[in-house]
Amino acid sequence: MPDGAEPVLDVKGLRTVFRTRGGEIHAVNDVSFDLKPGELLGVVGESGSGKSVTMMSLLGLLPSPPADIRGGEVLFGGADLLKCAPDHLQSVRGAGIGFIFQDPMTSLNPVFTVGYQIMEPLRRHMGMDKAQARNRAQELLELVGIPDAARRLKDYPHQFSGGMRQRVMIAIALACDPKVLIADEPTTALDVTIQAQILELVRELRQKLGMAIVWITHDLGVIAGIADRVLVMYGGQIVEQGPVGAVFRDPQHPYTRALLTTVPAIRGERTAKLNVIEGQPPIMKAEPAACAFRDRCTVAFDRCGQENPRRITVSPGHDVACFWNPKTGGARHV
Amino acid sequence: MFDASPRKLVEVKGLKMYFPITAGIFRRKVGDVKAVDDVSFEIIEGETLGLVGESGCGKSTCGRAILRLYDPTEGEVWIGGENIARAEPADLRRLRPAMQMVFQDPQASLNPRMTVADIIGEPLDEHTKLTRDEKLARVYELMDAVGLNRAFANRYPHAFSGGQRQRIGIARALALNPKFIVCDEPIAALDVSIQAQVVNLLEELQDKFGLTYLFISHDLSMVRHIADRVAVMYLGRIVELAPRDALFDKPLHPYTEALLSAVPEADPETEATRQRIILKGDVPSPSNPPKGCNFCTRCPKVFDLCHRVKPALREIEPGRHVACHLYEIQQQTARTGAAPEAKKSTQQGEQHET
């Protein structure tokens, strides 16, 4: 991806709060990132870290109430998606930004044929007539590697296997040539050999179509295999961000470092005992006034409990929100 | 790895578990889902046998049939000198305390209307005659063992996180001092950082109480971590059974090879250069498995014999069992000694280099 190119998607200071009976939950806290054309950005984090909520906030997919977007800007195609008219947002969804959901079983409508569901965005956003849309739908199914596409258009979702359904979801997301594709744990519900097929498909599609992709996952292995850049989220914040090589080779945040060692290796050296991150992920009941990871952090010191670290740049394009310096093993002077 | 006299604790012989498919208003039987189709293996006392495979391969059904949570269609399951598969209900009840299970979903396997103390104490009510105080003492002891705070004994499952709920499930399984525990995907529903906690706990408990595990999982890297030996299942049959290191270093069955190659590794450099075997297509339906080898529809090394004859699981090296014609025919040739990478010439399927 060309450096310094104008980002296709620019998110600044996004904050999303859920109002619940038990009080407010601050799911996304001051999240800023951008996405360059053609780039594959991986987003990792545990459940509840705010990765899905961030992406759904961008497109106004969260029901309000309980969700409340408290601030921030999402710049896409010259407009702020958080402030634009509902009509405009509707045209961005599907046509400008495609979305692939985690569970291919529940995100397809069981009572419509797959063909109908692929043709729906084509007719709505691209103004195609039925015949044109059908041709394009068939092309799309062929593109995502579904054999016998013309006949399969008439099939219902239950007639497809999990991997094939996810291919259908990808076809729908790609239908209107989006500039950005957001994939929310698209392979989590799939078996490893099917996951390998889907990852291979995404690598191919990127080369062919060149759209920018945001890939949400909790599997660091998947990120290592396909992403250019990675965001690590914890407690609704980005705690580390950088090129995938730099983050895996030289992780800066104690959470990233711990995450990389809690997963046993499939090849090479076998660890005798797994590294553990003690404790539980936090429930963000208020805006973070201190580091959200400090209770589980092995290197936390006084300052971590007093203020929330801001992101600082450690090397070009690689930044971290932490007061601790892994090089010196002491505090960072910021 | 094994001491002088490895004692078999569990012996499974020719286990079959078929579920009938019925049709029409008379529920006429029209076929079988062959979830587990002629599986044999043994588990040595004190070891962890990993059972891996993709969803629908029959690994959970196998675990459940061994504990007689299903009535097996055919076959024998010997645990401690008794055939569990054919035991009478009264005998079975007597045998239950020795064999327990930890379930996949800690949310669904705990009764939401029972307190933690009730849940952990229920097996004690059923199988022992402890007084109230003795029972409570035992519950506390178990809570300590799995790292749960005693103060939470009167809380309900909803008040706990996923990892803690799984600890409750483990404490319940331990209540009657079992010898053998079937862990059915115990970490699949947990977050990455919590998985390590639960796996470490299982390992600690194994050392402390001398437990034997059948660890069912689709997470190959976790199985590599916890298991001593590993069985790989595909479509209801075991395709390979081998000591852990041998299996992960040099998988013999083409399916094992593809499965291991499909697991992404958290290292961008190796990921960029690693050769992957991408299997084509999906797993066939267990109600209509292919004639011949079950894997023949997707196998990159398939040849005509595979379409006709089902390969048997045979020991080709001490402790290594493979069900594949490649090894039956050329058992003596250099093929068995060749590393997976060196077999490129025999690869007929798709192989990708990125």
Boltz contact constraints between the chains, C-beta under 6 A:
constraints:
  - contact:
      token1: [A, 46]
      token2: [B, 191]
      max_distance: 6.0
  - contact:
      token1: [A, 47]
      token2: [B, 191]
      max_distance: 6.0
  - contact:
      token1: [A, 161]
      token2: [B, 282]
      max_distance: 6.0
  - contact:
      token1: [A, 191]
      token2: [B, 54]
      max_distance: 6.0
  - contact:
      token1: [A, 191]
      token2: [B, 55]
      max_distance: 6.0
  - contact:
      token1: [A, 192]
      token2: [B, 262]
      max_distance: 6.0
  - contact:
      token1: [A, 192]
      token2: [B, 263]
      max_distance: 6.0
  - contact:
      token1: [A, 193]
      token2: [B, 262]
      max_distance: 6.0
  - contact:
      token1: [A, 193]
      token2: [B, 279]
      max_distance: 6.0
  - contact:
      token1: [A, 196]
      token2: [B, 262]
      max_distance: 6.0
  - contact:
      token1: [A, 196]
      token2: [B, 278]
      max_distance: 6.0
  - contact:
      token1: [A, 197]
      token2: [B, 278]
      max_distance: 6.0
  - contact:
      token1: [A, 200]
      token2: [B, 278]
      max_distance: 6.0
  - contact:
      token1: [A, 218]
      token2: [B, 192]
      max_distance: 6.0
  - contact:
      token1: [A, 220]
      token2: [B, 266]
      max_distance: 6.0
  - contact:
      token1: [A, 221]
      token2: [B, 264]
      max_distance: 6.0
  - contact:
      token1: [A, 221]
      token2: [B, 265]
      max_distance: 6.0
  - contact:
      token1: [A, 221]
      token2: [B, 266]
      max_distance: 6.0
  - contact:
      token1: [A, 222]
      token2: [B, 264]
      max_distance: 6.0
  - contact:
      token1: [A, 224]
      token2: [B, 266]
      max_distance: 6.0
  - contact:
      token1: [A, 224]
      token2: [B, 267]
      max_distance: 6.0
  - contact:
      token1: [A, 224]
      token2: [B, 268]
      max_distance: 6.0
  - contact:
      token1: [A, 224]
      token2: [B, 271]
      max_distance: 6.0
  - contact:
      token1: [A, 225]
      token2: [B, 264]
      max_distance: 6.0
  - contact:
      token1: [A, 225]
      token2: [B, 271]
      max_distance: 6.0
  - contact:
      token1: [A, 244]
      token2: [B, 268]
      max_distance: 6.0
  - contact:
      token1: [A, 245]
      token2: [B, 268]
      max_distance: 6.0
  - contact:
      token1: [A, 248]
      token2: [B, 268]
      max_distance: 6.0
  - contact:
      token1: [A, 260]
      token2: [B, 266]
      max_distance: 6.0
  - contact:
      token1: [A, 262]
      token2: [B, 193]
      max_distance: 6.0
  - contact:
      token1: [A, 262]
      token2: [B, 196]
      max_distance: 6.0
  - contact:
      token1: [A, 264]
      token2: [B, 221]
      max_distance: 6.0
  - contact:
      token1: [A, 264]
      token2: [B, 222]
      max_distance: 6.0
  - contact:
      token1: [A, 264]
      token2: [B, 225]
      max_distance: 6.0
  - contact:
      token1: [A, 266]
      token2: [B, 220]
      max_distance: 6.0
  - contact:
      token1: [A, 266]
      token2: [B, 221]
      max_distance: 6.0
  - contact:
      token1: [A, 266]
      token2: [B, 263]
      max_distance: 6.0
  - contact:
      token1: [A, 266]
      token2: [B, 265]
      max_distance: 6.0
  - contact:
      token1: [A, 274]
      token2: [B, 196]
      max_distance: 6.0
  - contact:
      token1: [A, 274]
      token2: [B, 199]
      max_distance: 6.0
  - contact:
      token1: [A, 274]
      token2: [B, 200]
      max_distance: 6.0
  - contact:
      token1: [A, 276]
      token2: [B, 196]
      max_distance: 6.0
  - contact:
      token1: [A, 276]
      token2: [B, 197]
      max_distance: 6.0
  - contact:
      token1: [A, 276]
      token2: [B, 200]
      max_distance: 6.0
  - contact:
      token1: [A, 277]
      token2: [B, 193]
      max_distance: 6.0
  - contact:
      token1: [A, 280]
      token2: [B, 161]
      max_distance: 6.0
